[in-house]
Amino acid sequence: IIYLFSRRVSTTVKEMFSIDENRGEIRLQGKLDYEEMDSYEIPVEARDKGSPPLSGHCKVVLEVLDVND
């Protein structure tokens, strides 16, 4: 199974996060700012290597906490 961002994922999410194709682990690429964006919705696809490939979809919701308050 390979994991990837859905085609519907925003450019902002692609710039802020990366996904490990083999494990599905989502990693932060930059810094998060609560005042700029307090949550992210990341559409993810899991696809097998069959012929034709089958896939499943989900949405990962990431909530940013404001550590200053």
All heavy atoms as TSV, in Angstrom:
chain	resi	resn	atom	element	x	y	z
A	1	ILE	N	N	0.853	-1.186	0.000
A	1	ILE	CA	C	0.000	0.000	0.000
A	1	ILE	C	C	0.888	1.236	0.000
A	1	ILE	O	O	1.875	1.295	0.734
A	1	ILE	CB	C	-0.936	0.008	1.234
A	1	ILE	CG1	C	-1.899	-1.167	1.145
A	1	ILE	CG2	C	-1.679	1.332	1.334
A	1	ILE	CD1	C	-2.829	-1.292	2.317
A	2	ILE	N	N	0.505	2.233	-0.807
A	2	ILE	CA	C	1.198	3.513	-0.782
A	2	ILE	C	C	0.219	4.590	-0.317
A	2	ILE	O	O	-0.982	4.492	-0.545
A	2	ILE	CB	C	1.804	3.891	-2.158
A	2	ILE	CG1	C	0.718	3.990	-3.234
A	2	ILE	CG2	C	2.885	2.931	-2.570
A	2	ILE	CD1	C	1.205	4.604	-4.523
A	3	TYR	N	N	0.744	5.581	0.362
A	3	TYR	CA	C	-0.050	6.666	0.904
A	3	TYR	C	C	0.344	7.955	0.203
A	3	TYR	O	O	1.528	8.202	-0.050
A	3	TYR	CB	C	0.195	6.808	2.406
A	3	TYR	CG	C	-0.162	5.569	3.172
A	3	TYR	CD1	C	0.792	4.570	3.412
A	3	TYR	CD2	C	-1.449	5.375	3.640
A	3	TYR	CE1	C	0.461	3.425	4.108
A	3	TYR	CE2	C	-1.782	4.224	4.340
A	3	TYR	CZ	C	-0.821	3.261	4.570
A	3	TYR	OH	O	-1.156	2.122	5.257
A	4	LEU	N	N	-0.642	8.771	-0.120
A	4	LEU	CA	C	-0.363	10.033	-0.780
A	4	LEU	C	C	-1.465	11.031	-0.473
A	4	LEU	O	O	-2.565	10.653	-0.073
A	4	LEU	CB	C	-0.222	9.839	-2.298
A	4	LEU	CG	C	-1.352	9.121	-3.007
A	4	LEU	CD1	C	-1.650	9.815	-4.328
A	4	LEU	CD2	C	-0.921	7.695	-3.281
A	5	PHE	N	N	-1.141	12.306	-0.653
A	5	PHE	CA	C	-2.159	13.326	-0.506
A	5	PHE	C	C	-3.134	13.206	-1.661
A	5	PHE	O	O	-2.742	12.923	-2.789
A	5	PHE	CB	C	-1.546	14.725	-0.504
A	5	PHE	CG	C	-0.716	15.031	0.719
A	5	PHE	CD1	C	0.520	15.611	0.588
A	5	PHE	CD2	C	-1.180	14.760	1.989
A	5	PHE	CE1	C	1.288	15.910	1.700
A	5	PHE	CE2	C	-0.428	15.047	3.107
A	5	PHE	CZ	C	0.811	15.630	2.967
A	6	SER	N	N	-4.392	13.430	-1.392
A	6	SER	CA	C	-5.419	13.399	-2.424
A	6	SER	C	C	-5.176	14.510	-3.439
A	6	SER	O	O	-4.503	15.502	-3.147
A	6	SER	CB	C	-6.787	13.595	-1.763
A	6	SER	OG	O	-7.791	13.785	-2.711
A	7	ARG	N	N	-5.732	14.357	-4.615
A	7	ARG	CA	C	-5.610	15.399	-5.643
A	7	ARG	C	C	-6.281	16.690	-5.196
A	7	ARG	O	O	-5.971	17.750	-5.701
A	7	ARG	CB	C	-6.243	14.926	-6.951
A	7	ARG	CG	C	-5.359	13.958	-7.697
A	7	ARG	CD	C	-6.003	13.549	-9.003
A	7	ARG	NE	N	-6.286	12.109	-8.889
A	7	ARG	CZ	C	-7.363	11.514	-9.298
A	7	ARG	NH1	N	-8.318	12.190	-9.888
A	7	ARG	NH2	N	-7.523	10.221	-9.137
A	8	ARG	N	N	-7.204	16.587	-4.254
A	8	ARG	CA	C	-7.941	17.761	-3.771
A	8	ARG	C	C	-7.197	18.542	-2.681
A	8	ARG	O	O	-7.712	19.544	-2.196
A	8	ARG	CB	C	-9.304	17.334	-3.237
A	8	ARG	CG	C	-10.180	16.719	-4.301
A	8	ARG	CD	C	-11.494	16.224	-3.718
A	8	ARG	NE	N	-11.253	15.056	-2.875
A	8	ARG	CZ	C	-11.774	14.874	-1.673
A	8	ARG	NH1	N	-12.584	15.751	-1.162
A	8	ARG	NH2	N	-11.503	13.790	-0.983
A	9	VAL	N	N	-6.005	18.112	-2.304
A	9	VAL	CA	C	-5.274	18.778	-1.223
A	9	VAL	C	C	-4.815	20.164	-1.698
A	9	VAL	O	O	-4.445	20.357	-2.854
A	9	VAL	CB	C	-4.088	17.912	-0.729
A	9	VAL	CG1	C	-2.945	17.905	-1.703
A	9	VAL	CG2	C	-3.604	18.379	0.628
A	10	SER	N	N	-4.860	21.132	-0.790
A	10	SER	CA	C	-4.485	22.502	-1.144
A	10	SER	C	C	-2.963	22.653	-1.257
A	10	SER	O	O	-2.198	21.871	-0.701
A	10	SER	CB	C	-5.014	23.475	-0.090
A	10	SER	OG	O	-4.299	23.328	1.118
A	11	THR	N	N	-2.559	23.674	-1.961
A	11	THR	CA	C	-1.136	23.988	-2.113
A	11	THR	C	C	-0.520	24.303	-0.757
A	11	THR	O	O	0.613	23.924	-0.484
A	11	THR	CB	C	-0.956	25.188	-3.062
A	11	THR	OG1	O	-1.611	24.885	-4.305
A	11	THR	CG2	C	0.498	25.474	-3.325
A	12	THR	N	N	-1.266	24.974	0.107
A	12	THR	CA	C	-0.779	25.305	1.452
A	12	THR	C	C	-0.417	24.045	2.224
A	12	THR	O	O	0.641	23.983	2.862
A	12	THR	CB	C	-1.855	26.093	2.227
A	12	THR	OG1	O	-2.214	27.250	1.479
A	12	THR	CG2	C	-1.358	26.494	3.599
A	13	VAL	N	N	-1.268	23.047	2.167
A	13	VAL	CA	C	-1.006	21.782	2.867
A	13	VAL	C	C	0.218	21.104	2.282
A	13	VAL	O	O	1.070	20.596	3.016
A	13	VAL	CB	C	-2.244	20.857	2.821
A	13	VAL	CG1	C	-1.903	19.460	3.290
A	13	VAL	CG2	C	-3.365	21.435	3.656
A	14	LYS	N	N	0.363	21.097	0.969
A	14	LYS	CA	C	1.532	20.486	0.331
A	14	LYS	C	C	2.829	21.165	0.747
A	14	LYS	O	O	3.862	20.527	0.857
A	14	LYS	CB	C	1.405	20.533	-1.192
A	14	LYS	CG	C	0.415	19.544	-1.747
A	14	LYS	CD	C	0.405	19.625	-3.258
A	14	LYS	CE	C	-0.607	18.690	-3.864
A	14	LYS	NZ	N	-0.655	18.800	-5.317
A	15	GLU	N	N	2.763	22.483	0.976
A	15	GLU	CA	C	3.953	23.219	1.409
A	15	GLU	C	C	4.259	22.996	2.882
A	15	GLU	O	O	5.416	22.986	3.281
A	15	GLU	CB	C	3.758	24.715	1.146
A	15	GLU	CG	C	3.727	25.065	-0.323
A	15	GLU	CD	C	3.337	26.515	-0.573
A	15	GLU	OE1	O	2.981	27.227	0.400
A	15	GLU	OE2	O	3.379	26.924	-1.740
A	16	MET	N	N	3.217	22.804	3.703
A	16	MET	CA	C	3.401	22.672	5.149
A	16	MET	C	C	3.706	21.254	5.607
A	16	MET	O	O	4.371	21.062	6.622
A	16	MET	CB	C	2.135	23.143	5.879
A	16	MET	CG	C	1.860	24.616	5.772
A	16	MET	SD	S	3.088	25.639	6.577
A	16	MET	CE	C	2.895	25.160	8.270
A	17	PHE	N	N	3.222	20.246	4.861
A	17	PHE	CA	C	3.324	18.865	5.309
A	17	PHE	C	C	3.849	17.968	4.195
A	17	PHE	O	O	3.702	18.267	3.017
A	17	PHE	CB	C	1.950	18.344	5.749
A	17	PHE	CG	C	1.311	19.154	6.828
A	17	PHE	CD1	C	0.385	20.136	6.528
A	17	PHE	CD2	C	1.642	18.941	8.150
A	17	PHE	CE1	C	-0.208	20.894	7.517
A	17	PHE	CE2	C	1.060	19.701	9.160
A	17	PHE	CZ	C	0.134	20.678	8.844
A	18	SER	N	N	4.445	16.858	4.600
A	18	SER	CA	C	4.825	15.805	3.661
A	18	SER	C	C	4.261	14.491	4.198
A	18	SER	O	O	3.965	14.375	5.377
A	18	SER	CB	C	6.341	15.719	3.504
A	18	SER	OG	O	6.940	15.290	4.707
A	19	ILE	N	N	4.124	13.512	3.299
A	19	ILE	CA	C	3.597	12.213	3.720
A	19	ILE	C	C	4.573	11.131	3.278
A	19	ILE	O	O	5.067	11.158	2.150
A	19	ILE	CB	C	2.179	11.976	3.157
A	19	ILE	CG1	C	1.546	10.725	3.762
A	19	ILE	CG2	C	2.179	11.937	1.645
A	19	ILE	CD1	C	0.060	10.598	3.519
A	20	ASP	N	N	4.890	10.221	4.190
A	20	ASP	CA	C	5.751	9.086	3.866
A	20	ASP	C	C	4.927	8.103	3.052
A	20	ASP	O	O	3.912	7.595	3.525
A	20	ASP	CB	C	6.265	8.435	5.144
A	20	ASP	CG	C	7.226	7.291	4.868
A	20	ASP	OD1	O	6.740	6.241	4.386
A	20	ASP	OD2	O	8.415	7.449	5.116
A	21	GLU	N	N	5.355	7.865	1.835
A	21	GLU	CA	C	4.606	7.020	0.906
A	21	GLU	C	C	4.407	5.595	1.419
A	21	GLU	O	O	3.404	4.961	1.136
A	21	GLU	CB	C	5.351	6.997	-0.431
A	21	GLU	CG	C	4.507	6.596	-1.591
A	21	GLU	CD	C	5.233	6.756	-2.903
A	21	GLU	OE1	O	6.078	5.884	-3.199
A	21	GLU	OE2	O	4.965	7.735	-3.606
A	22	ASN	N	N	5.370	5.080	2.175
A	22	ASN	CA	C	5.305	3.692	2.637
A	22	ASN	C	C	4.582	3.512	3.960
A	22	ASN	O	O	3.925	2.502	4.181
A	22	ASN	CB	C	6.713	3.108	2.742
A	22	ASN	CG	C	7.397	3.068	1.397
A	22	ASN	OD1	O	6.818	2.621	0.417
A	22	ASN	ND2	N	8.617	3.580	1.327
A	23	ARG	N	N	4.719	4.466	4.876
A	23	ARG	CA	C	4.135	4.326	6.208
A	23	ARG	C	C	2.901	5.183	6.437
A	23	ARG	O	O	2.176	4.987	7.409
A	23	ARG	CB	C	5.174	4.666	7.271
A	23	ARG	CG	C	6.336	3.680	7.272
A	23	ARG	CD	C	7.302	3.964	8.363
A	23	ARG	NE	N	7.940	5.263	8.104
A	23	ARG	CZ	C	8.755	5.866	8.929
A	23	ARG	NH1	N	9.031	5.328	10.080
A	23	ARG	NH2	N	9.298	7.022	8.614
A	24	GLY	N	N	2.694	6.191	5.594
A	24	GLY	CA	C	1.551	7.076	5.771
A	24	GLY	C	C	1.760	8.137	6.831
A	24	GLY	O	O	0.834	8.857	7.183
A	25	GLU	N	N	2.981	8.254	7.319
A	25	GLU	CA	C	3.292	9.231	8.359
A	25	GLU	C	C	3.312	10.641	7.770
A	25	GLU	O	O	3.997	10.887	6.780
A	25	GLU	CB	C	4.645	8.892	8.963
A	25	GLU	CG	C	5.073	9.779	10.097
A	25	GLU	CD	C	6.403	9.320	10.668
A	25	GLU	OE1	O	6.387	8.422	11.530
A	25	GLU	OE2	O	7.444	9.842	10.238
A	26	ILE	N	N	2.568	11.544	8.385
A	26	ILE	CA	C	2.528	12.936	7.939
A	26	ILE	C	C	3.475	13.735	8.806
A	26	ILE	O	O	3.408	13.683	10.034
A	26	ILE	CB	C	1.091	13.492	8.031
A	26	ILE	CG1	C	0.178	12.696	7.102
A	26	ILE	CG2	C	1.073	14.972	7.690
A	26	ILE	CD1	C	-1.283	13.053	7.231
A	27	ARG	N	N	4.371	14.492	8.144
A	27	ARG	CA	C	5.374	15.288	8.866
A	27	ARG	C	C	5.244	16.761	8.536
A	27	ARG	O	O	4.909	17.131	7.424
A	27	ARG	CB	C	6.782	14.834	8.511
A	27	ARG	CG	C	7.096	13.475	9.063
A	27	ARG	CD	C	8.560	13.156	8.870
A	27	ARG	NE	N	8.872	11.952	9.589
A	27	ARG	CZ	C	9.691	11.913	10.619
A	27	ARG	NH1	N	10.298	12.994	11.027
A	27	ARG	NH2	N	9.921	10.776	11.234
A	28	LEU	N	N	5.548	17.572	9.514
A	28	LEU	CA	C	5.520	19.018	9.368
A	28	LEU	C	C	6.791	19.488	8.674
A	28	LEU	O	O	7.891	19.075	9.050
A	28	LEU	CB	C	5.388	19.660	10.753
A	28	LEU	CG	C	5.312	21.168	10.831
A	28	LEU	CD1	C	4.074	21.670	10.099
A	28	LEU	CD2	C	5.292	21.600	12.281
A	29	GLN	N	N	6.661	20.367	7.678
A	29	GLN	CA	C	7.809	20.881	6.930
A	29	GLN	C	C	8.210	22.286	7.374
A	29	GLN	O	O	9.317	22.717	7.140
A	29	GLN	CB	C	7.503	20.908	5.428
A	29	GLN	CG	C	7.239	19.560	4.834
A	29	GLN	CD	C	8.456	18.659	4.926
A	29	GLN	OE1	O	9.561	19.048	4.590
A	29	GLN	NE2	N	8.246	17.454	5.414
A	30	GLY	N	N	7.298	23.025	7.968
A	30	GLY	CA	C	7.560	24.402	8.382
A	30	GLY	C	C	7.070	24.622	9.792
A	30	GLY	O	O	6.932	23.690	10.573
A	31	LYS	N	N	6.778	25.877	10.106
A	31	LYS	CA	C	6.269	26.215	11.432
A	31	LYS	C	C	4.782	26.504	11.348
A	31	LYS	O	O	4.302	27.085	10.377
A	31	LYS	CB	C	7.001	27.436	11.975
A	31	LYS	CG	C	8.451	27.169	12.290
A	31	LYS	CD	C	9.082	28.344	12.954
A	31	LYS	CE	C	10.521	28.012	13.305
A	31	LYS	NZ	N	11.149	29.093	14.054
A	32	LEU	N	N	4.070	26.099	12.381
A	32	LEU	CA	C	2.637	26.370	12.457
A	32	LEU	C	C	2.404	27.633	13.264
A	32	LEU	O	O	3.093	27.890	14.246
A	32	LEU	CB	C	1.907	25.203	13.126
A	32	LEU	CG	C	1.965	23.866	12.412
A	32	LEU	CD1	C	1.267	22.802	13.244
A	32	LEU	CD2	C	1.329	23.962	11.040
A	33	ASP	N	N	1.430	28.420	12.858
A	33	ASP	CA	C	1.064	29.640	13.564
A	33	ASP	C	C	-0.444	29.629	13.795
A	33	ASP	O	O	-1.221	29.695	12.842
A	33	ASP	CB	C	1.477	30.863	12.746
A	33	ASP	CG	C	1.245	32.171	13.470
A	33	ASP	OD1	O	0.660	32.157	14.583
A	33	ASP	OD2	O	1.647	33.228	12.939
A	34	TYR	N	N	-0.832	29.530	15.049
A	34	TYR	CA	C	-2.250	29.454	15.403
A	34	TYR	C	C	-3.028	30.660	14.884
A	34	TYR	O	O	-4.164	30.522	14.436
A	34	TYR	CB	C	-2.390	29.344	16.923
A	34	TYR	CG	C	-3.815	29.332	17.398
A	34	TYR	CD1	C	-4.545	28.153	17.384
A	34	TYR	CD2	C	-4.442	30.492	17.845
A	34	TYR	CE1	C	-5.869	28.120	17.809
A	34	TYR	CE2	C	-5.759	30.475	18.279
A	34	TYR	CZ	C	-6.461	29.297	18.256
A	34	TYR	OH	O	-7.764	29.265	18.669
A	35	GLU	N	N	-2.425	31.851	14.963
A	35	GLU	CA	C	-3.108	33.059	14.511
A	35	GLU	C	C	-3.331	33.044	12.998
A	35	GLU	O	O	-4.271	33.638	12.493
A	35	GLU	CB	C	-2.317	34.311	14.905
A	35	GLU	CG	C	-2.507	34.750	16.350
A	35	GLU	CD	C	-1.738	33.878	17.350
A	35	GLU	OE1	O	-0.730	33.266	16.950
A	35	GLU	OE2	O	-2.155	33.809	18.512
A	36	GLU	N	N	-2.475	32.372	12.266
A	36	GLU	CA	C	-2.606	32.301	10.809
A	36	GLU	C	C	-3.621	31.243	10.381
A	36	GLU	O	O	-4.443	31.468	9.503
A	36	GLU	CB	C	-1.234	31.988	10.196
A	36	GLU	CG	C	-1.183	32.083	8.700
A	36	GLU	CD	C	0.208	31.847	8.183
A	36	GLU	OE1	O	1.147	32.486	8.698
A	36	GLU	OE2	O	0.359	31.020	7.270
A	37	MET	N	N	-3.558	30.070	11.018
A	37	MET	CA	C	-4.459	28.963	10.674
A	37	MET	C	C	-4.577	28.072	11.907
A	37	MET	O	O	-3.579	27.579	12.417
A	37	MET	CB	C	-3.877	28.168	9.510
A	37	MET	CG	C	-4.821	27.194	8.923
A	37	MET	SD	S	-5.575	27.968	7.526
A	37	MET	CE	C	-5.607	26.689	6.349
A	38	ASP	N	N	-5.817	27.863	12.396
A	38	ASP	CA	C	-5.977	27.093	13.632
A	38	ASP	C	C	-6.276	25.614	13.397
A	38	ASP	O	O	-6.287	24.831	14.338
A	38	ASP	CB	C	-7.034	27.718	14.529
A	38	ASP	CG	C	-8.420	27.712	13.902
A	38	ASP	OD1	O	-8.534	27.377	12.710
A	38	ASP	OD2	O	-9.377	28.058	14.612
A	39	SER	N	N	-6.524	25.222	12.133
A	39	SER	CA	C	-6.704	23.803	11.835
A	39	SER	C	C	-6.466	23.541	10.352
A	39	SER	O	O	-6.547	24.452	9.523
A	39	SER	CB	C	-8.114	23.335	12.220
A	39	SER	OG	O	-9.069	23.929	11.378
A	40	TYR	N	N	-6.133	22.297	10.050
A	40	TYR	CA	C	-5.894	21.863	8.674
A	40	TYR	C	C	-6.695	20.599	8.424
A	40	TYR	O	O	-6.777	19.735	9.291
A	40	TYR	CB	C	-4.404	21.544	8.451
A	40	TYR	CG	C	-3.501	22.744	8.532
A	40	TYR	CD1	C	-2.982	23.156	9.750
A	40	TYR	CD2	C	-3.155	23.451	7.395
A	40	TYR	CE1	C	-2.141	24.255	9.837
A	40	TYR	CE2	C	-2.308	24.554	7.470
A	40	TYR	CZ	C	-1.816	24.943	8.687
A	40	TYR	OH	O	-0.990	26.028	8.765
A	41	GLU	N	N	-7.289	20.499	7.252
A	41	GLU	CA	C	-7.941	19.271	6.815
A	41	GLU	C	C	-7.100	18.711	5.681
A	41	GLU	O	O	-6.909	19.366	4.664
A	41	GLU	CB	C	-9.364	19.542	6.346
A	41	GLU	CG	C	-10.294	19.897	7.469
A	41	GLU	CD	C	-11.738	19.982	7.031
A	41	GLU	OE1	O	-12.050	19.668	5.869
A	41	GLU	OE2	O	-12.559	20.366	7.868
A	42	ILE	N	N	-6.569	17.495	5.880
A	42	ILE	CA	C	-5.643	16.897	4.922
A	42	ILE	C	C	-6.288	15.647	4.336
A	42	ILE	O	O	-6.358	14.613	4.994
A	42	ILE	CB	C	-4.303	16.549	5.612
A	42	ILE	CG1	C	-3.747	17.780	6.338
A	42	ILE	CG2	C	-3.313	16.000	4.606
A	42	ILE	CD1	C	-2.553	17.498	7.215
A	43	PRO	N	N	-6.753	15.721	3.081
A	43	PRO	CA	C	-7.303	14.531	2.444
A	43	PRO	C	C	-6.181	13.578	2.030
A	43	PRO	O	O	-5.214	13.981	1.386
A	43	PRO	CB	C	-8.061	15.066	1.234
A	43	PRO	CG	C	-7.634	16.467	1.043
A	43	PRO	CD	C	-6.918	16.908	2.269
A	44	VAL	N	N	-6.295	12.318	2.446
A	44	VAL	CA	C	-5.249	11.317	2.198
A	44	VAL	C	C	-5.857	10.140	1.444
A	44	VAL	O	O	-7.019	9.783	1.657
A	44	VAL	CB	C	-4.633	10.841	3.536
A	44	VAL	CG1	C	-3.636	9.720	3.323
A	44	VAL	CG2	C	-3.978	12.001	4.269
A	45	GLU	N	N	-5.046	9.545	0.585
A	45	GLU	CA	C	-5.463	8.369	-0.178
A	45	GLU	C	C	-4.490	7.230	0.104
A	45	GLU	O	O	-3.279	7.439	0.158
A	45	GLU	CB	C	-5.455	8.698	-1.670
A	45	GLU	CG	C	-5.862	7.555	-2.556
A	45	GLU	CD	C	-5.860	7.934	-4.034
A	45	GLU	OE1	O	-5.805	9.134	-4.342
A	45	GLU	OE2	O	-5.908	7.014	-4.857
A	46	ALA	N	N	-5.022	6.034	0.304
A	46	ALA	CA	C	-4.208	4.816	0.433
A	46	ALA	C	C	-4.542	3.957	-0.781
A	46	ALA	O	O	-5.703	3.677	-1.046
A	46	ALA	CB	C	-4.539	4.080	1.716
A	47	ARG	N	N	-3.514	3.556	-1.528
A	47	ARG	CA	C	-3.725	2.821	-2.775
A	47	ARG	C	C	-2.883	1.550	-2.766
A	47	ARG	O	O	-1.716	1.572	-2.382
A	47	ARG	CB	C	-3.294	3.723	-3.935
A	47	ARG	CG	C	-3.599	3.175	-5.298
A	47	ARG	CD	C	-3.108	4.085	-6.406
A	47	ARG	NE	N	-3.627	5.435	-6.263
A	47	ARG	CZ	C	-3.066	6.499	-6.816
A	47	ARG	NH1	N	-1.968	6.379	-7.535
A	47	ARG	NH2	N	-3.589	7.683	-6.657
A	48	ASP	N	N	-3.486	0.443	-3.203
A	48	ASP	CA	C	-2.710	-0.794	-3.290
A	48	ASP	C	C	-2.015	-0.862	-4.655
A	48	ASP	O	O	-2.176	0.019	-5.486
A	48	ASP	CB	C	-3.569	-2.028	-3.015
A	48	ASP	CG	C	-4.564	-2.350	-4.107
A	48	ASP	OD1	O	-4.529	-1.716	-5.182
A	48	ASP	OD2	O	-5.387	-3.256	-3.896
A	49	LYS	N	N	-1.209	-1.894	-4.835
A	49	LYS	CA	C	-0.424	-2.020	-6.066
A	49	LYS	C	C	-1.009	-3.062	-7.011
A	49	LYS	O	O	-0.312	-3.637	-7.830
A	49	LYS	CB	C	1.028	-2.349	-5.724
A	49	LYS	CG	C	1.684	-1.235	-4.931
A	49	LYS	CD	C	3.085	-1.577	-4.514
A	49	LYS	CE	C	3.646	-0.465	-3.642
A	49	LYS	NZ	N	4.956	-0.777	-3.131
A	50	GLY	N	N	-2.318	-3.285	-6.901
A	50	GLY	CA	C	-2.992	-4.256	-7.755
A	50	GLY	C	C	-3.222	-3.711	-9.154
A	50	GLY	O	O	-2.886	-2.579	-9.493
A	51	SER	N	N	-3.811	-4.542	-9.972
A	51	SER	CA	C	-4.113	-4.133	-11.336
A	51	SER	C	C	-5.579	-4.463	-11.620
A	51	SER	O	O	-5.903	-5.642	-11.806
A	51	SER	CB	C	-3.200	-4.868	-12.313
A	51	SER	OG	O	-3.501	-4.484	-13.636
A	52	PRO	N	N	-6.457	-3.544	-11.612
A	52	PRO	CA	C	-6.277	-2.113	-11.360
A	52	PRO	C	C	-6.128	-1.839	-9.861
A	52	PRO	O	O	-6.620	-2.606	-9.039
A	52	PRO	CB	C	-7.565	-1.486	-11.895
A	52	PRO	CG	C	-8.598	-2.550	-11.700
A	52	PRO	CD	C	-7.860	-3.862	-11.911
A	53	PRO	N	N	-5.456	-0.745	-9.510
A	53	PRO	CA	C	-5.254	-0.444	-8.096
A	53	PRO	C	C	-6.559	-0.032	-7.414
A	53	PRO	O	O	-7.399	0.641	-8.008
A	53	PRO	CB	C	-4.255	0.716	-8.103
A	53	PRO	CG	C	-4.349	1.301	-9.462
A	53	PRO	CD	C	-4.794	0.226	-10.381
A	54	LEU	N	N	-6.739	-0.485	-6.189
A	54	LEU	CA	C	-7.880	-0.082	-5.368
A	54	LEU	C	C	-7.409	0.977	-4.386
A	54	LEU	O	O	-6.250	0.969	-3.958
A	54	LEU	CB	C	-8.455	-1.278	-4.621
A	54	LEU	CG	C	-8.954	-2.434	-5.489
A	54	LEU	CD1	C	-9.361	-3.600	-4.604
A	54	LEU	CD2	C	-10.112	-1.984	-6.356
A	55	SER	N	N	-8.296	1.881	-4.017
A	55	SER	CA	C	-7.877	2.942	-3.102
A	55	SER	C	C	-8.963	3.235	-2.081
A	55	SER	O	O	-10.141	2.961	-2.290
A	55	SER	CB	C	-7.535	4.213	-3.881
A	55	SER	OG	O	-8.661	4.711	-4.560
A	56	GLY	N	N	-8.534	3.786	-0.975
A	56	GLY	CA	C	-9.418	4.254	0.081
A	56	GLY	C	C	-9.044	5.683	0.415
A	56	GLY	O	O	-7.902	6.096	0.217
A	57	HIS	N	N	-10.002	6.444	0.899
A	57	HIS	CA	C	-9.771	7.858	1.174
A	57	HIS	C	C	-10.181	8.182	2.606
A	57	HIS	O	O	-11.114	7.591	3.138
A	57	HIS	CB	C	-10.596	8.722	0.215
A	57	HIS	CG	C	-10.339	8.420	-1.220
A	57	HIS	ND1	N	-9.386	9.068	-1.948
A	57	HIS	CD2	C	-10.901	7.517	-2.061
A	57	HIS	CE1	C	-9.386	8.597	-3.185
A	57	HIS	NE2	N	-10.303	7.642	-3.278
A	58	CYS	N	N	-9.483	9.138	3.195
A	58	CYS	CA	C	-9.870	9.643	4.503
A	58	CYS	C	C	-9.435	11.094	4.617
A	58	CYS	O	O	-8.697	11.602	3.768
A	58	CYS	CB	C	-9.262	8.804	5.634
A	58	CYS	SG	S	-7.511	9.066	5.882
A	59	LYS	N	N	-9.889	11.748	5.660
A	59	LYS	CA	C	-9.505	13.135	5.915
A	59	LYS	C	C	-8.867	13.194	7.297
A	59	LYS	O	O	-9.471	12.781	8.283
A	59	LYS	CB	C	-10.745	14.026	5.843
A	59	LYS	CG	C	-10.486	15.466	6.179
A	59	LYS	CD	C	-11.709	16.338	5.958
A	59	LYS	CE	C	-12.914	15.858	6.697
A	59	LYS	NZ	N	-14.076	16.744	6.592
A	60	VAL	N	N	-7.643	13.696	7.362
A	60	VAL	CA	C	-6.944	13.875	8.627
A	60	VAL	C	C	-7.171	15.324	9.060
A	60	VAL	O	O	-6.902	16.253	8.301
A	60	VAL	CB	C	-5.429	13.591	8.475
A	60	VAL	CG1	C	-4.690	13.882	9.767
A	60	VAL	CG2	C	-5.198	12.163	8.013
A	61	VAL	N	N	-7.700	15.514	10.258
A	61	VAL	CA	C	-7.942	16.867	10.787
A	61	VAL	C	C	-6.878	17.150	11.828
A	61	VAL	O	O	-6.746	16.417	12.816
A	61	VAL	CB	C	-9.352	16.987	11.387
A	61	VAL	CG1	C	-9.562	18.377	11.966
A	61	VAL	CG2	C	-10.403	16.679	10.331
A	62	LEU	N	N	-6.132	18.228	11.611
A	62	LEU	CA	C	-5.069	18.626	12.515
A	62	LEU	C	C	-5.466	19.941	13.159
A	62	LEU	O	O	-5.705	20.927	12.452
A	62	LEU	CB	C	-3.755	18.798	11.740
A	62	LEU	CG	C	-2.599	19.247	12.586
A	62	LEU	CD1	C	-1.693	18.076	12.857
A	62	LEU	CD2	C	-1.856	20.364	11.920
A	63	GLU	N	N	-5.581	19.969	14.479
A	63	GLU	CA	C	-5.919	21.179	15.211
A	63	GLU	C	C	-4.661	21.761	15.839
A	63	GLU	O	O	-3.926	21.052	16.517
A	63	GLU	CB	C	-6.971	20.899	16.272
A	63	GLU	CG	C	-8.297	20.487	15.690
A	63	GLU	CD	C	-9.346	20.238	16.750
A	63	GLU	OE1	O	-9.124	20.597	17.929
A	63	GLU	OE2	O	-10.403	19.694	16.380
A	64	VAL	N	N	-4.414	23.051	15.613
A	64	VAL	CA	C	-3.239	23.733	16.127
A	64	VAL	C	C	-3.611	24.378	17.461
A	64	VAL	O	O	-4.630	25.068	17.567
A	64	VAL	CB	C	-2.753	24.815	15.134
A	64	VAL	CG1	C	-1.526	25.532	15.665
A	64	VAL	CG2	C	-2.473	24.211	13.769
A	65	LEU	N	N	-2.787	24.130	18.482
A	65	LEU	CA	C	-3.021	24.723	19.798
A	65	LEU	C	C	-2.233	26.025	19.915
A	65	LEU	O	O	-1.105	26.123	19.442
A	65	LEU	CB	C	-2.581	23.768	20.903
A	65	LEU	CG	C	-3.302	22.429	20.952
A	65	LEU	CD1	C	-2.699	21.561	22.049
A	65	LEU	CD2	C	-4.787	22.607	21.148
A	66	ASP	N	N	-2.825	27.008	20.574
A	66	ASP	CA	C	-2.155	28.281	20.808
A	66	ASP	C	C	-1.397	28.189	22.122
A	66	ASP	O	O	-1.995	28.229	23.193
A	66	ASP	CB	C	-3.181	29.417	20.844
A	66	ASP	CG	C	-2.531	30.774	20.881
A	66	ASP	OD1	O	-1.290	30.870	20.821
A	66	ASP	OD2	O	-3.275	31.773	20.972
A	67	VAL	N	N	-0.087	28.027	22.052
A	67	VAL	CA	C	0.710	27.814	23.266
A	67	VAL	C	C	0.950	29.121	24.029
A	67	VAL	O	O	1.381	29.099	25.164
A	67	VAL	CB	C	2.067	27.142	22.948
A	67	VAL	CG1	C	1.844	25.745	22.431
A	67	VAL	CG2	C	2.881	27.971	21.989
A	68	ASN	N	N	0.663	30.275	23.439
A	68	ASN	CA	C	0.860	31.554	24.119
A	68	ASN	C	C	-0.222	31.837	25.148
A	68	ASN	O	O	-0.020	32.628	26.048
A	68	ASN	CB	C	0.893	32.695	23.106
A	68	ASN	CG	C	2.090	32.602	22.180
A	68	ASN	OD1	O	3.089	31.991	22.522
A	68	ASN	ND2	N	1.979	33.184	21.009
A	69	ASP	N	N	-1.384	31.227	25.006
A	69	ASP	CA	C	-2.499	31.528	25.911
A	69	ASP	C	C	-2.568	30.557	27.063
A	69	ASP	O	O	-2.415	29.434	27.034
A	69	ASP	CB	C	-3.822	31.514	25.146
A	69	ASP	CG	C	-3.907	32.676	24.169
A	69	ASP	OD1	O	-3.171	33.662	24.380
A	69	ASP	OD2	O	-4.694	32.587	23.209
